[in-house]
Amino acid sequence: MKISGSRFITLLVLVMIWATTAAFAHQDDPKVLDRQPRYEGPGYRFDLANKTGEPEFPSSGIQLMAWLTLPEFGGHSSANDCWGYTSGSGREYAIIGLRGGTAFVEVSQPGNPQIVDVLSGPSSSWRDIKTYRHYAYAVSEGGGGIQVFDLEQIDAGTVTLAATITEGGNTATHNVAIDEASGFLYRTGGSGNGLRIYDLTDPVNPDLVASWDDKYVHDAQIVTYTEGPYAGRQIAFACAGFNGGWVNTGLSIIDVTDKSNLQVLAHYEFPNPVYSHQGWLSEDKQLFYLNDELDEQDLNVQTTTHVIDVSDLSDPVQVSTFTTGSSAIDHNLYVHDGRIFEANYRSGLRVFSNTEDPRNPVEVAFFDTYPDSDSANFNGLWSVYPFFPSGTIIGSDIERGLFVWRLEECGTRYDLNEDCKVDKSDLELVVSEWNQFCTDCNQDADEDGRVTIQDMAMIINNIL
């Protein structure tokens, strides 16, 4: 078919506009427009400072153990996502995404973290990391595919880039999710993509086995059910929509068990959706807690998390919402040990208990990394990781870097040496005053006027 000169020029202009839009898809993103210079002041390590030297952040129920600022990681102008890794020896490591790479930090001693290494990657404000066995997988909107980091020698201070996987079309990726039970990795988003699925049988060289592009997927959690009516099935809970997630935004539930025949079980649009961003299942897999990233700005509502009943995967329905009462934007949340840990940008880390009424979680603790305001802007805490066996919690702040916390134990009757931890050192204090009479002394945990086996049992029980 012959194309006229004027029509050719029109098509050329449209192609150029499309190319420009694709190349600079995030230039008008609010995260870019709200960007502020990184914090350049001192950080903090609990073990190296007395309590009077602790930075003043509004908080309740959370103890700051350390704060590693961006200058400590080198020339990176901002931070983004974070994850964690526990080595075979039990040592714990924070992994934090930076503007130009990925940093690995040992937090086994949470009051005095040590940077192990910072490895470069494509420059991007969006970087995400997940782990599988002794490997970490990093992706970014800046392209580069999947960076595979070998963590086998991390206890010896060595992290290596084992491979870079570019199979799967466009190398940009918004996020990465891993179903450790089944051994599959899922790339989400990046230049309009849905899910790209990789088999991790060979963890260094993941094999692309399937893709799902019915909708754009911004983020996802994939789980393998081990009991109940869905036992043995692998299910993806995807925050998804058309046109980059903006149209018909909501929760897509996809059966990904058979990689050659992916089945959409439902797509649910919760009330008044603006942009379905990220979410996480309750520990019994009956509820999905979902954050809409833009309703606070666009609808002028308080920080709102949606509670969606997913007990019937083919018929999800919102049953409630909950809020901090702040105007800040909710971002990433994770569920662990009866609590919801939620990173809410300018209002920082918010912790909710969902044990008594999972549909109506109650806020029990918070730590505000951005004290200046709680406005609906894209500054402050990006993400949180609460899954370390020790109970240590980490968070990544865009301008302020890496935070290390513990849920507050300072001042409790079991924290005898007031180091904000209940451990064997507190037990040793009980032994030092064994069988002694005392009034109002720390070692008398049960407050019966004497240090006995009962006091020791109370300390041991609290440690366990």
Secondary structure as the mmCIF struct_conf table of DSSP 4:
data_model
#
loop_
_struct_conf.conf_type_id
_struct_conf.id
_struct_conf.beg_label_comp_id
_struct_conf.beg_label_asym_id
_struct_conf.beg_label_seq_id
_struct_conf.end_label_comp_id
_struct_conf.end_label_asym_id
_struct_conf.end_label_seq_id
HELX_RH_AL_P HELX_RH_AL_P1 GLY A 5 ALA A 23
TURN_TY1_P TURN_TY1_P1 PHE A 24 ASP A 28
HELX_RH_AL_P HELX_RH_AL_P2 PRO A 30 LEU A 33
TURN_TY1_P TURN_TY1_P2 ASP A 34 ASP A 34
HELX_LH_PP_P HELX_LH_PP_P1 PRO A 37 TYR A 39
BEND BEND1 GLY A 41 GLY A 41
STRN STRN1 TYR A 44 ARG A 45
HELX_RH_3T_P HELX_RH_3T_P1 PHE A 46 LEU A 48
BEND BEND2 ALA A 49 ALA A 49
HELX_RH_3T_P HELX_RH_3T_P2 LYS A 51 GLY A 53
BEND BEND3 GLU A 54 GLU A 54
STRN STRN2 SER A 59 SER A 60
BEND BEND4 GLY A 61 GLY A 61
STRN STRN3 ILE A 62 LEU A 68
HELX_RH_3T_P HELX_RH_3T_P3 LEU A 70 PHE A 73
BEND BEND5 GLY A 74 GLY A 75
STRN STRN4 ALA A 79 THR A 86
TURN_TY1_P TURN_TY1_P3 GLY A 88 SER A 89
BEND BEND6 GLY A 90 GLY A 90
STRN STRN5 GLU A 92 LEU A 98
TURN_TY1_P TURN_TY1_P4 ARG A 99 GLY A 100
STRN STRN6 GLY A 101 GLU A 106
BEND BEND7 SER A 108 GLN A 109
TURN_TY1_P TURN_TY1_P5 PRO A 110 GLY A 111
BEND BEND8 ASN A 112 ASN A 112
STRN STRN7 GLN A 114 SER A 120
BEND BEND9 SER A 125 SER A 125
STRN STRN8 ARG A 127 TYR A 132
TURN_TY1_P TURN_TY1_P6 ARG A 133 HIS A 134
STRN STRN9 TYR A 135 SER A 140
TURN_TY1_P TURN_TY1_P7 GLU A 141 GLY A 142
STRN STRN10 ILE A 146 ASP A 150
TURN_TY1_P TURN_TY1_P8 GLU A 152 GLN A 153
HELX_RH_3T_P HELX_RH_3T_P4 ILE A 154 ALA A 156
TURN_TY1_P TURN_TY1_P9 GLY A 157 GLY A 157
STRN STRN11 THR A 160 ILE A 165
BEND BEND10 GLY A 168 ASN A 170
BEND BEND11 HIS A 174 HIS A 174
STRN STRN12 ASN A 175 ASP A 179
TURN_TY1_P TURN_TY1_P10 GLU A 180 GLY A 183
STRN STRN13 PHE A 184 THR A 188
BEND BEND12 GLY A 190 GLY A 190
TURN_TY1_P TURN_TY1_P11 SER A 191 GLY A 192
STRN STRN14 LEU A 195 ASP A 199
BEND BEND13 THR A 201 ASP A 202
TURN_TY1_P TURN_TY1_P12 PRO A 203 VAL A 204
BEND BEND14 ASN A 205 ASN A 205
STRN STRN15 ASP A 207 TRP A 212
BEND BEND15 ASP A 214 LYS A 215
STRN STRN16 TYR A 216 THR A 224
BEND BEND16 GLU A 227 GLU A 227
HELX_RH_3T_P HELX_RH_3T_P5 GLY A 228 TYR A 230
TURN_TY1_P TURN_TY1_P13 ALA A 231 GLY A 232
STRN STRN17 GLN A 234 PHE A 242
TURN_TY1_P TURN_TY1_P14 ASN A 243 TRP A 246
STRN STRN18 VAL A 247 ASP A 255
BEND BEND17 THR A 257 ASP A 258
TURN_TY1_P TURN_TY1_P15 LYS A 259 SER A 260
BEND BEND18 ASN A 261 ASN A 261
STRN STRN19 GLN A 263 TYR A 268
BEND BEND19 PRO A 271 ASN A 272
BEND BEND20 VAL A 274 VAL A 274
STRN STRN20 SER A 276 LEU A 281
TURN_TY1_P TURN_TY1_P16 GLU A 283 ASP A 284
BEND BEND21 LYS A 285 GLN A 286
STRN STRN21 LEU A 287 ASP A 292
BEND BEND22 GLU A 293 LEU A 294
HELX_RH_AL_P HELX_RH_AL_P3 ASP A 295 ASP A 298
BEND BEND23 LEU A 299 LEU A 299
STRN STRN22 THR A 304 ASP A 309
BEND BEND24 SER A 311 ASP A 312
TURN_TY1_P TURN_TY1_P17 LEU A 313 SER A 314
BEND BEND25 ASP A 315 ASP A 315
STRN STRN23 VAL A 317 THR A 323
BEND BEND26 GLY A 325 GLY A 325
BEND BEND27 ALA A 328 ALA A 328
HELX_LH_PP_P HELX_LH_PP_P2 ILE A 329 ASP A 330
STRN STRN24 ASN A 332 HIS A 336
TURN_TY1_P TURN_TY1_P18 ASP A 337 GLY A 338
STRN STRN25 ARG A 339 ALA A 343
STRN STRN26 TYR A 345 TYR A 345
TURN_TY1_P TURN_TY1_P19 ARG A 346 SER A 347
STRN STRN27 LEU A 349 SER A 353
BEND BEND28 THR A 355 GLU A 356
TURN_TY1_P TURN_TY1_P20 PRO A 358 ARG A 359
BEND BEND29 ASN A 360 ASN A 360
STRN STRN28 VAL A 362 PHE A 367
BEND BEND30 THR A 369 THR A 369
TURN_TY1_P TURN_TY1_P21 PRO A 371 ASP A 372
BEND BEND31 ALA A 376 PHE A 378
BEND BEND32 GLY A 380 GLY A 380
STRN STRN29 LEU A 381 TYR A 385
TURN_TY1_P TURN_TY1_P22 PRO A 389 SER A 390
STRN STRN30 ILE A 393 ASP A 397
TURN_TY1_P TURN_TY1_P23 ILE A 398 ARG A 400
STRN STRN31 GLY A 401 LEU A 407
TURN_TY1_P TURN_TY1_P24 CYS A 410 GLY A 411
BEND BEND33 THR A 412 THR A 412
TURN_TY1_P TURN_TY1_P25 ARG A 413 TYR A 414
TURN_TY1_P TURN_TY1_P26 LEU A 416 ASN A 417
BEND BEND34 ASP A 419 CYS A 420
BEND BEND35 ASP A 423 ASP A 423
HELX_RH_AL_P HELX_RH_AL_P4 LYS A 424 SER A 432
TURN_TY1_P TURN_TY1_P27 GLU A 433 ASN A 435
STRN STRN32 PHE A 437 PHE A 437
BEND BEND36 THR A 439 ASP A 440
TURN_TY1_P TURN_TY1_P28 ASN A 442 GLN A 443
TURN_TY1_P TURN_TY1_P29 ALA A 445 ASP A 446
BEND BEND37 ASP A 448 GLY A 449
STRN STRN33 ARG A 450 ARG A 450
HELX_RH_AL_P HELX_RH_AL_P5 ILE A 453 ILE A 463
#
